[in-house]
Amino acid sequence: MSRKWISEQLCISEASFTCNLYCKYCHNPPTGRKNPIDFVINKVSEEKPYAVSLEGRGEPLTNPDIIKMIKEIKKIGVENISISTNAVALSDMDKLKKIIKEVDFLIINFPSHIEKVYNSVTSSVKYKMAVKALDNIKKLKALSKVRIFHIISKENYAHLGDFVDWINNNYKDVFLLNFCFARNKGRALKFKKKIIPKYSEVYKYLKLALAKSKLYGIKAVTQNIPLCMIKGFEGFSFEFHRWRRGDKVFERGVEEPLKIKKCSDCSLRDACCQARKDYSELYGTDELESSKLSPEKIKPERF
């Protein structure tokens, strides 16, 4: 399995067209329109990327052609393939065994270790299926292929530290924990402030989660959070890690930030997601602060 840093990957949103959950913060909800495999293969063939992530509008594992799609992508010469999934379908051990041998990573969206919170965020009653999926992966000794995406929302942010405890106690060998701030896009526009919290509300809980991750030896990053909103923990920032490796801070498809004076005057701007337009539409930019700290002075955390 390839473990080298992936500077750029091709994200295939056409890998899915429906979903088995209804997450309140979904920024790219399904359209119900299925694209033929040839559409995806042609897209990959044109770019010939090193890495491909199968994700996007819905749940890729609901696509009956997903295995065939992966095999065709491999024929093109793609070296690293990941699937972004809620993992519910992987509660079926037979399906998991078929999928796990074909991919380098499973990027699993897991919104809460608390059943009530999980079911509320996902508008479902599938918590136990999602947990069973993680247990199945653990039984196969494949947790090192798992990146947990914990989308920070209004409903789960107060439990971030406890979530890290839960991961450490049950799934310590996961490859990475990504604390990704929810975007005010897609389905989230329906819920707005009911699902998107303020940075300042989240900070004390997030820093506890990051500190616990480091204590337990679990790799962790933050994403979609300006550096001035994680003071003292800047080294966990995904955008900072991209900057220090010489990559574009904003991955393909990520909206460029607002141009505001606080950010233009900030010495950290080149290593930061800055003033996100989607977030600013809800809460403005008053929370943000300019910094004189040089990004070269930030100690990168393990990633």
Backbone as CSV, one residue per row, in Angstrom:
resi,resn,N_x,N_y,N_z,CA_x,CA_y,CA_z,C_x,C_y,C_z
1,MET,0.836,-1.193,0.000,0.000,0.000,0.000,0.874,1.247,0.000
2,SER,0.572,2.205,-0.874,1.357,3.430,-0.938,1.070,4.327,0.260
3,ARG,2.163,4.842,0.884,1.998,5.701,2.046,2.570,7.082,1.797
4,LYS,3.034,7.353,0.575,3.664,8.644,0.347,2.617,9.754,0.308
5,TRP,3.092,10.974,0.580,2.218,12.145,0.587,1.587,12.327,-0.790
6,ILE,0.287,12.552,-0.807,-0.433,12.760,-2.069,-0.711,14.240,-2.217
7,SER,0.012,14.873,-3.143,-0.142,16.306,-3.344,-1.441,16.651,-4.065
8,GLU,-1.823,15.802,-4.981,-3.006,16.083,-5.787,-3.681,14.770,-6.131
9,GLN,-4.992,14.727,-6.007,-5.730,13.552,-6.420,-6.961,13.981,-7.200
10,LEU,-7.437,13.094,-8.045,-8.643,13.364,-8.818,-9.841,12.843,-8.030
11,CYS,-10.720,13.752,-7.649,-11.926,13.374,-6.909,-13.058,13.105,-7.884
12,ILE,-13.605,11.911,-7.840,-14.663,11.497,-8.767,-16.005,11.558,-8.059
13,SER,-16.718,12.636,-8.229,-18.029,12.759,-7.586,-19.068,11.894,-8.285
14,GLU,-18.772,11.480,-9.514,-19.721,10.663,-10.274,-19.706,9.192,-9.865
15,ALA,-18.936,8.854,-8.811,-18.891,7.457,-8.361,-20.185,7.049,-7.673
16,SER,-20.998,8.017,-7.308,-22.244,7.708,-6.610,-23.368,8.601,-7.111
17,PHE,-24.598,8.179,-6.856,-25.744,8.944,-7.348,-26.921,8.920,-6.360
18,THR,-26.766,8.122,-5.301,-27.788,8.067,-4.259,-27.090,7.816,-2.929
19,CYS,-27.835,7.793,-1.832,-27.210,7.616,-0.527,-28.134,6.851,0.410
20,ASN,-27.512,6.171,1.383,-28.281,5.431,2.376,-28.399,6.188,3.705
21,LEU,-27.922,7.447,3.735,-28.102,8.342,4.875,-28.597,9.692,4.365
22,TYR,-28.949,10.576,5.293,-29.394,11.925,4.926,-28.733,12.906,5.899
23,CYS,-27.405,13.050,5.735,-26.643,13.887,6.662,-27.020,15.357,6.510
24,LYS,-27.253,16.004,7.643,-27.695,17.395,7.624,-26.642,18.340,7.056
25,TYR,-25.378,17.985,7.212,-24.307,18.878,6.748,-23.760,18.497,5.368
26,CYS,-24.381,17.577,4.678,-23.868,17.137,3.370,-23.741,18.328,2.422
27,HIS,-22.518,18.599,1.972,-22.302,19.763,1.109,-22.455,19.415,-0.368
28,ASN,-22.588,18.114,-0.673,-22.704,17.702,-2.075,-23.711,16.557,-2.176
29,PRO,-24.990,16.840,-1.931,-26.000,15.769,-1.882,-26.237,15.119,-3.245
30,PRO,-26.756,13.897,-3.236,-26.943,13.149,-4.484,-27.999,13.764,-5.393
31,THR,-27.807,13.510,-6.681,-28.736,14.016,-7.690,-29.716,12.947,-8.148
32,GLY,-29.371,11.669,-7.901,-30.206,10.575,-8.378,-29.909,10.177,-9.803
33,ARG,-28.957,10.885,-10.435,-28.631,10.562,-11.827,-27.351,9.734,-11.884
34,LYS,-27.440,8.547,-12.448,-26.296,7.652,-12.537,-25.530,7.881,-13.832
35,ASN,-24.230,8.076,-13.688,-23.372,8.213,-14.866,-22.807,6.843,-15.242
36,PRO,-22.683,6.550,-16.525,-22.107,5.263,-16.939,-20.637,5.173,-16.545
37,ILE,-20.154,3.962,-16.369,-18.758,3.763,-15.986,-17.820,4.418,-16.988
38,ASP,-18.163,4.356,-18.267,-17.303,4.946,-19.303,-17.055,6.434,-19.056
39,PHE,-18.040,7.120,-18.508,-17.883,8.548,-18.211,-16.753,8.748,-17.204
40,VAL,-16.748,7.917,-16.160,-15.715,8.004,-15.132,-14.361,7.595,-15.690
41,ILE,-14.323,6.491,-16.423,-13.061,5.986,-16.965,-12.435,6.998,-17.926
42,ASN,-13.254,7.617,-18.753,-12.734,8.627,-19.684,-12.156,9.819,-18.937
43,LYS,-12.816,10.193,-17.843,-12.341,11.312,-17.035,-10.972,11.006,-16.436
44,VAL,-10.823,9.788,-15.925,-9.539,9.375,-15.343,-8.479,9.252,-16.430
45,SER,-8.852,8.693,-17.566,-7.901,8.497,-18.663,-7.330,9.818,-19.162
46,GLU,-8.179,10.843,-19.190,-7.729,12.147,-19.673,-6.668,12.758,-18.758
47,GLU,-6.818,12.570,-17.461,-5.903,13.200,-16.514,-4.731,12.317,-16.103
48,LYS,-4.941,10.995,-16.134,-3.912,10.043,-15.708,-3.286,10.449,-14.367
49,PRO,-4.113,10.567,-13.332,-3.603,10.989,-12.024,-2.879,9.865,-11.292
50,TYR,-2.065,10.241,-10.322,-1.434,9.249,-9.456,-2.483,8.635,-8.527
51,ALA,-3.396,9.494,-8.031,-4.376,9.043,-7.040,-5.788,9.456,-7.434
52,VAL,-6.753,8.595,-7.094,-8.166,8.859,-7.355,-8.949,8.613,-6.068
53,SER,-9.858,9.531,-5.773,-10.766,9.358,-4.644,-12.185,9.241,-5.176
54,LEU,-12.841,8.136,-4.879,-14.214,7.906,-5.320,-15.153,8.427,-4.236
55,GLU,-15.917,9.436,-4.583,-16.714,10.113,-3.554,-17.863,10.863,-4.203
56,GLY,-18.265,11.964,-3.536,-19.182,12.902,-4.170,-20.636,12.730,-3.853
57,ARG,-21.460,12.896,-4.845,-22.896,13.064,-4.668,-23.579,11.788,-4.198
58,GLY,-23.424,11.494,-2.907,-24.038,10.295,-2.365,-23.003,9.331,-1.804
59,GLU,-23.391,8.076,-1.693,-22.562,7.025,-1.099,-22.061,6.076,-2.190
60,PRO,-20.745,6.071,-2.463,-20.207,5.222,-3.533,-20.539,3.736,-3.393
61,LEU,-20.669,3.259,-2.161,-20.901,1.826,-1.978,-22.347,1.422,-2.249
62,THR,-23.206,2.391,-2.555,-24.557,2.049,-3.016,-24.571,1.830,-4.531
63,ASN,-23.457,2.148,-5.176,-23.348,1.969,-6.627,-23.034,0.503,-6.916
64,PRO,-23.914,-0.225,-7.585,-23.675,-1.655,-7.838,-22.464,-1.916,-8.729
65,ASP,-21.992,-0.881,-9.417,-20.857,-1.043,-10.332,-19.532,-0.602,-9.723
66,ILE,-19.477,-0.391,-8.415,-18.294,0.217,-7.823,-17.042,-0.654,-7.960
67,ILE,-17.159,-1.962,-7.786,-15.988,-2.840,-7.925,-15.476,-2.815,-9.356
68,LYS,-16.384,-2.907,-10.299,-15.997,-2.861,-11.703,-15.320,-1.530,-12.021
69,MET,-15.837,-0.442,-11.464,-15.259,0.877,-11.683,-13.816,0.930,-11.174
70,ILE,-13.599,0.399,-9.979,-12.256,0.404,-9.396,-11.288,-0.394,-10.268
71,LYS,-11.705,-1.556,-10.702,-10.834,-2.401,-11.523,-10.474,-1.716,-12.847
72,GLU,-11.438,-1.024,-13.448,-11.172,-0.321,-14.701,-10.209,0.855,-14.476
73,ILE,-10.357,1.533,-13.356,-9.458,2.644,-13.031,-8.037,2.131,-12.829
74,LYS,-7.900,0.978,-12.205,-6.571,0.397,-11.998,-5.887,0.065,-13.325
75,LYS,-6.668,-0.368,-14.300,-6.103,-0.709,-15.604,-5.442,0.492,-16.274
76,ILE,-5.910,1.678,-15.918,-5.362,2.909,-16.498,-3.986,3.210,-15.904
77,GLY,-3.702,2.634,-14.737,-2.403,2.851,-14.113,-2.438,3.698,-12.864
78,VAL,-3.632,3.991,-12.354,-3.745,4.765,-11.114,-3.162,3.937,-9.967
79,GLU,-2.280,4.549,-9.179,-1.557,3.815,-8.140,-2.240,3.847,-6.781
80,ASN,-3.052,4.851,-6.533,-3.652,4.990,-5.208,-5.144,5.272,-5.364
81,ILE,-5.970,4.424,-4.784,-7.423,4.582,-4.885,-8.030,4.578,-3.482
82,SER,-8.851,5.573,-3.215,-9.568,5.629,-1.943,-11.059,5.783,-2.212
83,ILE,-11.850,5.406,-1.227,-13.304,5.578,-1.302,-13.755,6.382,-0.097
84,SER,-14.515,7.426,-0.355,-15.121,8.211,0.711,-16.499,7.619,0.990
85,THR,-16.705,7.159,2.222,-17.899,6.372,2.515,-18.401,6.604,3.936
86,ASN,-19.684,6.351,4.153,-20.204,6.363,5.522,-20.051,4.983,6.166
87,ALA,-19.613,4.015,5.375,-19.272,2.655,5.823,-20.455,1.785,6.217
88,VAL,-21.670,2.291,6.149,-22.832,1.498,6.545,-22.887,0.172,5.787
89,ALA,-22.595,0.236,4.490,-22.650,-0.982,3.670,-21.589,-2.000,4.082
90,LEU,-20.544,-1.543,4.759,-19.458,-2.437,5.154,-19.779,-3.207,6.436
91,SER,-20.987,-3.039,6.940,-21.455,-3.906,8.028,-21.646,-5.318,7.492
92,ASP,-21.717,-5.447,6.177,-21.750,-6.739,5.497,-20.299,-7.172,5.273
93,MET,-19.845,-8.175,6.017,-18.449,-8.600,5.960,-18.038,-9.048,4.561
94,ASP,-18.921,-9.725,3.841,-18.580,-10.184,2.490,-18.301,-9.003,1.571
95,LYS,-19.110,-7.955,1.691,-18.890,-6.775,0.862,-17.587,-6.088,1.254
96,LEU,-17.337,-6.007,2.540,-16.102,-5.384,3.009,-14.879,-6.108,2.440
97,LYS,-14.886,-7.420,2.487,-13.739,-8.189,1.996,-13.474,-7.913,0.520
98,LYS,-14.527,-7.717,-0.241,-14.358,-7.424,-1.664,-13.780,-6.032,-1.881
99,ILE,-14.233,-5.078,-1.062,-13.806,-3.690,-1.218,-12.394,-3.471,-0.689
100,ILE,-12.107,-4.007,0.476,-10.867,-3.676,1.176,-9.627,-4.091,0.396
101,LYS,-9.717,-5.150,-0.374,-8.546,-5.601,-1.125,-8.307,-4.775,-2.394
102,GLU,-9.298,-3.949,-2.749,-9.179,-3.173,-3.983,-8.729,-1.731,-3.754
103,VAL,-8.763,-1.258,-2.502,-8.483,0.165,-2.260,-7.308,0.346,-1.301
104,ASP,-6.700,1.536,-1.381,-5.603,1.884,-0.479,-6.147,2.481,0.819
105,PHE,-7.229,3.240,0.705,-7.797,3.869,1.895,-9.321,3.868,1.848
106,LEU,-9.902,3.753,3.035,-11.321,4.012,3.237,-11.415,5.312,4.029
107,ILE,-12.007,6.321,3.437,-12.199,7.599,4.125,-13.616,7.567,4.695
108,ILE,-13.708,7.329,5.988,-15.009,7.051,6.611,-15.543,8.264,7.361
109,ASN,-16.698,8.719,6.919,-17.399,9.802,7.614,-18.136,9.204,8.804
110,PHE,-17.658,9.533,10.009,-18.292,9.010,11.216,-18.600,10.187,12.131
111,PRO,-19.858,10.654,12.160,-20.199,11.910,12.833,-20.293,11.876,14.346
112,SER,-20.414,10.707,14.951,-20.466,10.666,16.410,-20.401,9.229,16.920
113,HIS,-19.773,9.092,18.086,-19.748,7.801,18.783,-20.991,7.630,19.655
114,ILE,-21.792,8.684,19.744,-23.015,8.655,20.544,-24.190,8.332,19.608
115,GLU,-24.881,7.254,19.880,-25.920,6.784,18.963,-26.972,7.852,18.685
116,LYS,-27.422,8.530,19.700,-28.468,9.547,19.528,-27.988,10.675,18.606
117,VAL,-26.759,11.101,18.787,-26.202,12.183,17.966,-25.995,11.701,16.533
118,TYR,-25.415,10.512,16.391,-25.188,9.949,15.055,-26.500,9.867,14.272
119,ASN,-27.511,9.309,14.886,-28.785,9.131,14.190,-29.464,10.454,13.870
120,SER,-29.265,11.459,14.729,-29.836,12.773,14.458,-29.132,13.451,13.282
121,VAL,-27.804,13.436,13.297,-27.035,14.083,12.232,-27.294,13.427,10.886
122,THR,-27.412,12.103,10.881,-27.576,11.369,9.621,-29.038,11.122,9.254
123,SER,-29.955,11.577,10.106,-31.396,11.371,9.877,-31.687,9.890,9.623
124,SER,-31.112,9.039,10.474,-31.223,7.601,10.252,-31.276,6.859,11.587
125,VAL,-31.333,5.537,11.493,-31.203,4.682,12.670,-30.114,3.639,12.377
126,LYS,-29.033,4.099,11.743,-28.015,3.164,11.249,-26.703,3.211,12.026
127,TYR,-26.749,3.778,13.209,-25.532,3.842,14.029,-24.900,2.465,14.231
128,LYS,-25.702,1.491,14.618,-25.163,0.164,14.920,-24.537,-0.476,13.682
129,MET,-25.067,-0.199,12.509,-24.481,-0.725,11.283,-23.117,-0.091,11.030
130,ALA,-23.009,1.207,11.280,-21.738,1.899,11.081,-20.671,1.385,12.047
131,VAL,-21.068,1.158,13.296,-20.134,0.613,14.288,-19.713,-0.807,13.902
132,LYS,-20.672,-1.589,13.433,-20.346,-2.949,13.006,-19.340,-2.930,11.858
133,ALA,-19.458,-1.939,10.981,-18.500,-1.818,9.876,-17.087,-1.608,10.411
134,LEU,-16.944,-0.707,11.385,-15.626,-0.484,11.979,-15.124,-1.755,12.676
135,ASP,-16.023,-2.452,13.347,-15.629,-3.697,14.002,-15.181,-4.742,12.973
136,ASN,-15.882,-4.785,11.849,-15.493,-5.717,10.781,-14.101,-5.395,10.250
137,ILE,-13.842,-4.115,10.047,-12.519,-3.689,9.550,-11.436,-4.067,10.555
138,LYS,-11.760,-3.883,11.820,-10.824,-4.255,12.892,-10.544,-5.760,12.870
139,LYS,-11.570,-6.566,12.664,-11.398,-8.019,12.605,-10.474,-8.426,11.466
140,LEU,-10.518,-7.675,10.375,-9.657,-7.960,9.226,-8.262,-7.351,9.386
141,LYS,-8.027,-6.704,10.550,-6.744,-6.031,10.819,-6.419,-5.022,9.718
142,ALA,-7.437,-4.255,9.339,-7.278,-3.298,8.240,-7.530,-1.856,8.670
143,LEU,-7.489,-1.564,9.974,-7.731,-0.196,10.440,-6.683,0.782,9.911
144,SER,-5.504,0.287,9.558,-4.466,1.166,9.017,-4.846,1.732,7.651
145,LYS,-5.908,1.194,7.062,-6.419,1.721,5.791,-7.528,2.756,5.998
146,VAL,-7.830,3.066,7.255,-8.983,3.919,7.555,-8.567,5.327,7.948
147,ARG,-9.147,6.298,7.271,-9.066,7.695,7.680,-10.458,8.096,8.154
148,ILE,-10.564,8.460,9.403,-11.862,8.884,9.945,-12.056,10.373,9.702
149,PHE,-13.114,10.722,8.994,-13.502,12.119,8.826,-14.608,12.404,9.839
150,HIS,-14.289,13.245,10.798,-15.256,13.626,11.822,-15.678,15.059,11.520
151,ILE,-16.801,15.196,10.834,-17.269,16.519,10.435,-17.785,17.251,11.670
152,ILE,-17.173,18.397,11.961,-17.564,19.167,13.144,-18.861,19.906,12.864
153,SER,-19.853,19.612,13.679,-21.174,20.224,13.497,-21.699,20.739,14.827
154,LYS,-22.824,21.408,14.771,-23.460,21.939,15.977,-23.841,20.815,16.944
155,GLU,-24.104,19.641,16.393,-24.608,18.552,17.214,-23.525,17.703,17.865
156,ASN,-22.268,17.818,17.392,-21.245,16.922,17.946,-20.037,17.628,18.563
157,TYR,-19.903,18.952,18.395,-18.635,19.584,18.764,-18.315,19.494,20.253
158,ALA,-19.337,19.439,21.103,-19.084,19.368,22.550,-18.556,17.996,22.975
159,HIS,-18.565,17.036,22.059,-18.146,15.671,22.377,-16.841,15.281,21.671
160,LEU,-16.094,16.260,21.128,-14.904,15.938,20.343,-13.864,15.168,21.161
161,GLY,-13.617,15.609,22.385,-12.646,14.922,23.229,-13.057,13.495,23.530
162,ASP,-14.326,13.307,23.825,-14.840,11.964,24.111,-14.763,11.073,22.873
163,PHE,-14.926,11.673,21.702,-14.827,10.905,20.462,-13.415,10.332,20.306
164,VAL,-12.412,11.145,20.623,-11.028,10.663,20.543,-10.807,9.528,21.537
165,ASP,-11.356,9.661,22.740,-11.265,8.574,23.723,-11.860,7.287,23.151
166,TRP,-13.004,7.420,22.522,-13.714,6.261,21.954,-12.883,5.602,20.850
167,ILE,-12.300,6.425,19.988,-11.432,5.887,18.934,-10.234,5.182,19.557
168,ASN,-9.608,5.805,20.542,-8.440,5.207,21.178,-8.775,3.879,21.855
169,ASN,-9.924,3.807,22.477,-10.309,2.598,23.199,-10.751,1.460,22.286
170,ASN,-11.190,1.807,21.063,-11.758,0.784,20.189,-11.048,0.617,18.849
171,TYR,-10.528,1.720,18.293,-9.982,1.668,16.931,-8.677,2.463,16.840
172,LYS,-7.801,2.233,17.787,-6.588,3.031,17.933,-5.694,2.997,16.683
173,ASP,-5.780,1.927,15.899,-4.877,1.749,14.766,-5.335,2.429,13.483
174,VAL,-6.370,3.284,13.559,-6.764,4.012,12.350,-5.593,4.862,11.859
175,PHE,-5.538,5.089,10.576,-4.420,5.828,9.985,-4.446,7.303,10.363
176,LEU,-5.652,7.883,10.452,-5.752,9.326,10.663,-7.139,9.712,11.159
177,LEU,-7.171,10.753,12.006,-8.419,11.419,12.374,-8.415,12.803,11.741
178,ASN,-9.430,13.113,10.963,-9.541,14.433,10.345,-10.757,15.152,10.934
179,PHE,-10.477,16.219,11.693,-11.563,17.041,12.242,-11.853,18.151,11.235
180,CYS,-12.874,17.919,10.438,-13.179,18.798,9.310,-14.422,19.635,9.623
181,PHE,-14.273,20.945,9.597,-15.393,21.827,9.916,-16.430,21.757,8.806
182,ALA,-17.686,21.613,9.176,-18.771,21.508,8.196,-18.831,22.756,7.312
183,ARG,-19.205,22.551,6.078,-19.338,23.658,5.131,-20.800,24.105,5.051
184,ASN,-20.994,25.371,4.869,-22.328,25.937,4.707,-22.729,25.863,3.239
185,LYS,-22.865,24.639,2.767,-23.182,24.388,1.361,-24.114,23.189,1.250
186,GLY,-24.677,22.998,0.064,-25.513,21.835,-0.172,-26.687,21.759,0.787
187,ARG,-26.864,20.597,1.410,-27.985,20.385,2.321,-27.857,21.233,3.589
188,ALA,-26.624,21.595,3.955,-26.416,22.414,5.154,-27.127,23.761,5.049
189,LEU,-27.354,24.226,3.832,-28.052,25.499,3.639,-29.479,25.438,4.172
190,LYS,-30.014,24.235,4.264,-31.369,24.060,4.796,-31.386,24.245,6.312
191,PHE,-30.273,23.876,6.963,-30.211,23.899,8.424,-29.438,25.096,8.970
192,LYS,-28.487,25.572,8.203,-27.681,26.758,8.540,-27.138,26.710,9.972
193,LYS,-27.499,27.701,10.816,-26.912,27.789,12.165,-27.344,26.647,13.076
194,LYS,-28.333,25.889,12.650,-28.747,24.727,13.447,-27.752,23.576,13.319
195,ILE,-26.926,23.601,12.270,-25.957,22.523,12.058,-24.520,23.039,11.989
196,ILE,-24.315,24.300,11.596,-22.963,24.867,11.517,-22.676,25.681,12.778
197,PRO,-21.677,25.303,13.573,-21.350,26.082,14.783,-20.394,27.221,14.452
198,LYS,-20.098,28.042,15.438,-19.088,29.089,15.284,-17.722,28.518,15.655
199,TYR,-16.682,29.039,15.018,-15.327,28.610,15.362,-15.069,28.783,16.855
200,SER,-15.477,29.925,17.374,-15.190,30.247,18.768,-15.908,29.313,19.737
201,GLU,-17.041,28.763,19.335,-17.749,27.783,20.162,-16.980,26.469,20.227
202,VAL,-16.349,26.137,19.145,-15.722,24.826,18.982,-14.325,24.759,19.602
203,TYR,-13.622,25.889,19.668,-12.184,25.907,19.949,-11.776,25.086,21.160
204,LYS,-12.393,25.305,22.319,-11.925,24.617,23.529,-12.123,23.106,23.448
205,TYR,-13.148,22.676,22.743,-13.399,21.247,22.590,-12.443,20.631,21.568
206,LEU,-12.148,21.401,20.527,-11.243,20.913,19.487,-9.820,20.787,20.018
207,LYS,-9.371,21.780,20.774,-7.996,21.698,21.278,-7.846,20.519,22.245
208,LEU,-8.899,20.199,23.001,-8.859,19.024,23.867,-8.744,17.751,23.029
209,ALA,-9.515,17.686,21.953,-9.475,16.511,21.078,-8.099,16.337,20.444
210,LEU,-7.506,17.438,20.011,-6.185,17.370,19.381,-5.117,16.970,20.393
211,ALA,-5.220,17.530,21.595,-4.255,17.189,22.648,-4.358,15.704,23.004
212,LYS,-5.585,15.192,23.092,-5.766,13.771,23.396,-5.237,12.894,22.261
213,SER,-5.471,13.308,21.025,-4.968,12.544,19.878,-3.450,12.406,19.962
214,LYS,-2.797,13.518,20.261,-1.334,13.506,20.369,-0.892,12.617,21.533
215,LEU,-1.562,12.725,22.651,-1.238,11.914,23.830,-1.359,10.427,23.522
216,TYR,-2.394,10.054,22.772,-2.633,8.656,22.450,-1.788,8.154,21.274
217,GLY,-1.103,9.054,20.593,-0.302,8.650,19.440,-1.128,8.424,18.189
218,ILE,-2.281,9.102,18.104,-3.156,8.996,16.929,-2.946,10.232,16.053
219,LYS,-2.593,10.034,14.798,-2.400,11.165,13.896,-3.722,11.897,13.694
220,ALA,-3.671,13.227,13.742,-4.890,14.018,13.602,-4.595,15.310,12.867
221,VAL,-5.593,15.797,12.136,-5.499,17.085,11.466,-6.830,17.823,11.611
222,THR,-6.761,19.141,11.418,-7.969,19.948,11.285,-8.078,20.399,9.837
223,GLN,-9.280,20.711,9.414,-9.478,21.180,8.034,-10.635,22.174,8.011
224,ASN,-10.522,23.168,7.147,-11.543,24.209,6.983,-11.635,25.134,8.193
225,ILE,-10.559,25.246,8.960,-10.542,26.112,10.138,-9.344,27.058,10.037
226,PRO,-9.551,28.366,10.047,-8.427,29.311,9.962,-7.438,29.116,11.110
227,LEU,-6.176,29.382,10.829,-5.129,29.176,11.830,-5.339,30.034,13.077
228,CYS,-5.891,31.227,12.901,-6.112,32.091,14.069,-7.187,31.543,14.992
229,MET,-7.951,30.552,14.531,-9.006,29.935,15.329,-8.548,28.671,16.036
230,ILE,-7.263,28.296,15.838,-6.705,27.134,16.546,-5.342,27.516,17.129
231,LYS,-5.295,28.661,17.783,-4.036,29.153,18.358,-3.414,28.110,19.283
232,GLY,-2.118,27.905,19.087,-1.400,26.916,19.876,-1.464,25.524,19.290
233,PHE,-2.354,25.325,18.299,-2.527,24.013,17.670,-2.417,24.123,16.144
234,GLU,-1.759,25.171,15.670,-1.645,25.424,14.231,-0.972,24.274,13.482
235,GLY,-0.105,23.548,14.165,0.629,22.455,13.529,-0.225,21.270,13.125
236,PHE,-1.495,21.276,13.553,-2.425,20.209,13.162,-3.187,20.546,11.872
237,SER,-3.024,21.748,11.369,-3.821,22.199,10.230,-3.435,21.488,8.931
238,PHE,-4.433,20.932,8.259,-4.216,20.274,6.970,-3.712,21.279,5.939
239,GLU,-4.281,22.467,5.940,-3.853,23.497,4.984,-2.396,23.891,5.241
240,PHE,-2.010,23.980,6.507,-0.621,24.285,6.852,0.314,23.192,6.331
241,HIS,-0.086,21.937,6.487,0.736,20.829,6.002,0.895,20.888,4.479
242,ARG,-0.157,21.253,3.775,-0.045,21.392,2.320,0.932,22.514,1.970
243,TRP,0.836,23.632,2.670,1.725,24.763,2.411,3.193,24.376,2.624
244,ARG,3.473,23.706,3.737,4.873,23.402,4.057,5.472,22.367,3.107
245,ARG,4.636,21.632,2.394,5.119,20.676,1.409,5.174,21.282,0.010
246,GLY,4.813,22.555,-0.084,4.882,23.228,-1.372,3.687,23.016,-2.267
247,ASP,2.588,22.476,-1.718,1.373,22.256,-2.499,0.480,23.491,-2.457
248,LYS,-0.494,23.523,-3.344,-1.517,24.554,-3.273,-2.338,24.309,-2.015
249,VAL,-2.538,25.354,-1.229,-3.296,25.199,0.014,-4.726,24.768,-0.269
250,PHE,-5.296,25.306,-1.343,-6.675,24.981,-1.691,-6.696,23.879,-2.742
251,GLU,-7.218,22.713,-2.335,-7.323,21.614,-3.277,-8.313,21.971,-4.390
252,ARG,-8.218,21.226,-5.469,-9.119,21.460,-6.580,-10.575,21.333,-6.128
253,GLY,-11.398,22.307,-6.502,-12.808,22.289,-6.127,-13.124,23.033,-4.849
254,VAL,-12.079,23.446,-4.108,-12.298,24.201,-2.873,-12.395,25.685,-3.209
255,GLU,-13.433,26.321,-2.710,-13.698,27.727,-3.015,-12.607,28.640,-2.451
256,GLU,-12.178,29.600,-3.239,-11.187,30.575,-2.797,-11.773,31.435,-1.677
257,PRO,-10.923,31.925,-0.753,-11.423,32.694,0.389,-11.826,34.111,0.009
258,LEU,-12.547,34.743,0.934,-12.862,36.160,0.773,-11.579,36.991,0.891
259,LYS,-11.549,38.101,0.201,-10.419,39.024,0.316,-10.765,40.057,1.386
260,ILE,-10.221,39.873,2.582,-10.473,40.837,3.652,-9.133,41.299,4.230
261,LYS,-9.124,42.485,4.814,-7.892,43.092,5.297,-7.235,42.269,6.404
262,LYS,-8.052,41.695,7.285,-7.490,40.887,8.363,-6.607,39.771,7.818
263,CYS,-7.044,39.175,6.737,-6.279,38.072,6.142,-5.104,38.582,5.304
264,SER,-5.326,39.637,4.545,-4.234,40.158,3.717,-3.092,40.687,4.567
265,ASP,-3.410,41.158,5.790,-2.383,41.665,6.709,-1.758,40.564,7.563
266,CYS,-2.263,39.344,7.454,-1.835,38.257,8.338,-0.626,37.518,7.762
267,SER,0.372,37.284,8.593,1.584,36.597,8.140,1.351,35.111,7.881
268,LEU,0.208,34.580,8.342,-0.098,33.162,8.164,-0.973,32.881,6.942
269,ARG,-1.335,33.914,6.199,-2.355,33.768,5.164,-2.017,32.692,4.120
270,ASP,-0.747,32.562,3.757,-0.394,31.620,2.689,-0.508,30.163,3.130
271,ALA,-0.592,29.934,4.444,-0.657,28.568,4.977,-2.017,28.274,5.601
272,CYS,-3.030,29.044,5.220,-4.310,29.030,5.935,-5.480,29.003,4.959
273,CYS,-6.621,28.496,5.410,-7.835,28.520,4.588,-8.459,29.911,4.570
274,GLN,-8.013,30.779,5.488,-8.439,32.180,5.556,-9.955,32.325,5.786
275,ALA,-10.524,33.405,5.272,-11.942,33.705,5.509,-12.807,32.944,4.506
276,ARG,-13.354,31.829,4.947,-14.202,31.031,4.069,-15.489,31.788,3.750
277,LYS,-15.794,31.857,2.469,-16.987,32.576,2.033,-18.254,31.943,2.595
278,ASP,-18.339,30.608,2.556,-19.560,29.934,3.013,-19.799,30.174,4.501
279,TYR,-18.727,30.129,5.300,-18.858,30.362,6.741,-19.219,31.817,7.006
280,SER,-18.586,32.725,6.290,-18.801,34.160,6.496,-20.233,34.573,6.206
281,GLU,-20.891,33.854,5.311,-22.293,34.159,5.014,-23.194,33.915,6.218
282,LEU,-22.745,33.060,7.141,-23.505,32.793,8.367,-23.082,33.691,9.516
283,TYR,-21.774,33.798,9.714,-21.265,34.415,10.941,-20.350,35.626,10.727
284,GLY,-20.117,36.006,9.481,-19.225,37.137,9.236,-17.762,36.779,9.494
285,THR,-16.930,37.810,9.700,-15.491,37.580,9.863,-14.944,38.201,11.153
286,ASP,-15.817,38.606,12.064,-15.366,39.281,13.285,-14.464,38.402,14.151
287,GLU,-14.643,37.089,14.091,-13.830,36.191,14.927,-12.365,36.162,14.488
288,LEU,-12.116,36.417,13.227,-10.770,36.263,12.669,-9.834,37.368,13.151
289,GLU,-8.556,37.023,13.259,-7.548,37.969,13.701,-6.305,37.861,12.819
290,SER,-5.635,38.984,12.621,-4.347,38.972,11.923,-3.273,38.499,12.894
291,SER,-2.280,37.812,12.360,-1.183,37.308,13.187,0.153,37.796,12.636
292,LYS,1.110,37.958,13.521,2.471,38.291,13.123,3.376,37.060,13.167
293,LEU,2.794,35.921,13.555,3.563,34.684,13.640,3.963,34.208,12.248
294,SER,5.228,33.882,12.075,5.681,33.349,10.797,5.300,31.873,10.704
295,PRO,4.770,31.425,9.566,4.418,30.004,9.450,5.629,29.084,9.610
296,GLU,6.817,29.597,9.322,8.030,28.793,9.501,8.278,28.473,10.977
297,LYS,7.669,29.256,11.872,7.856,29.046,13.306,6.895,27.995,13.882
298,ILE,5.919,27.598,13.066,4.950,26.597,13.530,5.574,25.201,13.474
299,LYS,5.459,24.482,14.562,5.958,23.117,14.597,4.892,22.162,14.028
300,PRO,5.189,21.501,12.933,4.190,20.586,12.358,3.980,19.367,13.246
301,GLU,2.717,19.021,13.449,2.406,17.810,14.195,2.483,16.609,13.266
302,ARG,2.541,15.437,13.849,2.681,14.189,13.085,1.512,14.021,12.120
303,PHE,1.861,13.767,10.846,0.826,13.622,9.827,1.335,12.718,8.726
